[in-house]
């Protein structure tokens, strides 16, 4: 699956439920809240940061799921399942960006070819012409 955080949070839980193995190439993480909370933006991001800290115990995974404040301008999205799904034993969060689609699957930026049976593209990834060159 190749998608930005907002799309991945919606798609991944459904895929993880039925797939034998899932690799998530998340283009950019997004802040997530477990419930719809009527918070102003100034409080929504700290609440989402706390949610991430409480739900993802591994510091490295938490770092990979922390949005870069310079680029993340969205309000936090409501999703209570994404972090749990990423921690399932058959789900892997790949920390490198996608470099190209290859015959057997996906080549990530560090040069590893990830062999896959199916690729799910989020709408942002589907419009990346560099993947299909």
C-alpha positions in Angstrom: 0.0 0.0 0.0 1.4 3.4 -1.0 -0.6 6.4 0.4 -0.3 9.5 2.6 -1.2 9.1 6.2 -4.8 10.3 5.9 -5.6 7.7 3.2 -3.5 5.0 4.8 -5.4 5.4 8.1 -8.7 4.6 6.2 -7.5 1.8 4.0 -4.9 -0.2 6.1 -7.3 -1.4 8.8 -9.6 -3.0 6.2 -6.6 -4.6 4.3 -5.0 -5.9 7.5 -8.2 -7.7 8.5 -8.1 -10.0 5.5 -4.5 -10.0 4.1 -1.9 -12.5 5.1 0.9 -9.9 5.0 0.8 -6.1 4.6 3.6 -3.6 3.9 2.6 0.0 4.3 4.7 2.6 2.4 3.2 5.7 4.1 4.2 8.8 2.1 3.7 11.1 5.0 2.2 10.5 8.5 -0.7 12.4 9.8 -2.0 13.2 13.3 -4.8 10.9 14.4 -7.3 11.1 17.3 -9.1 8.0 18.6 -12.5 9.8 18.9 -14.1 12.9 17.4 -13.2 15.6 20.0 -14.4 19.2 19.6 -11.0 20.7 20.2 -9.5 23.9 18.7 -6.5 23.3 16.5 -4.2 24.5 19.2 -5.3 21.6 21.4 -6.0 19.0 18.7 -2.4 18.4 17.7 -1.1 18.0 21.3 -4.1 15.6 21.9 -3.1 13.6 18.8 0.6 13.6 19.9 -0.6 12.1 23.3 -2.7 9.5 21.4 0.3 8.5 19.4 2.5 8.2 22.5 -0.1 6.1 24.3 -1.0 3.8 21.4 2.4 3.1 19.9 4.9 1.9 22.5 7.9 1.4 20.2 9.9 4.7 20.0 11.1 4.1 16.4 7.7 3.3 15.1 6.3 6.3 16.9 9.0 8.5 15.3 8.0 7.2 11.8 4.4 8.1 12.6 5.1 11.6 13.8 4.2 14.2 11.2 6.7 16.9 10.3 5.3 20.1 11.6 6.6 22.1 8.6 4.5 20.2 6.2 1.5 18.9 8.1 -1.2 21.5 7.9 -4.3 19.3 8.3 -6.5 19.0 11.4 -6.0 15.6 13.1 -8.1 12.9 11.5 -10.3 10.7 13.6 -9.3 7.0 13.5 -9.0 4.5 16.3 -7.7 1.5 14.4 -4.7 2.5 12.3 -2.0 2.5 15.0 -3.2 -0.9 16.3 -3.2 -2.4 12.8 0.4 -1.2 12.2 1.5 -3.1 15.2 -0.1 -6.4 14.1 2.6 -9.1 13.4 1.7 -9.4 9.8 1.8 -5.7 9.1 5.0 -3.8 8.4 5.6 -0.1 8.2 8.4 0.5 5.6 10.3 3.6 6.7 11.7 4.4 3.3 9.9 6.3 0.5 8.9 4.4 -2.7 11.4 4.9 -5.4 9.8 2.9 -8.3 7.4 0.2 -9.2 9.3 -2.8 -10.5 8.3 -6.1 -12.1 8.1 -8.0 -8.8 6.7 -5.2 -6.7 8.2 -2.0 -5.1 11.7 -0.6 -4.9 12.2 1.6 -1.9 14.7 4.5 -1.8 17.3 2.4 0.0 17.4 0.1 -3.0 15.5 -2.9 -1.5 12.9 -4.6 -3.8 9.8 -5.6 -1.8 8.1 -8.4 -3.6 4.3 -8.1 -3.4 1.3 -9.7 -4.9 -0.9 -6.6 -5.0 -0.2 -2.9 -4.8 -2.9 -0.5 -3.4 -2.3 3.1 -4.4 -3.8 6.0 -2.5 -5.0 8.8 -4.8 -1.9 10.9 -4.2 0.4 8.0 -5.1 -1.7 7.1 -8.2 -0.9 10.6 -9.6 2.9 10.3 -9.1 4.2 10.0 -12.6 7.7 9.2 -11.4 6.5 5.8 -10.1 5.3 4.7 -13.6 8.3 5.9 -15.6 
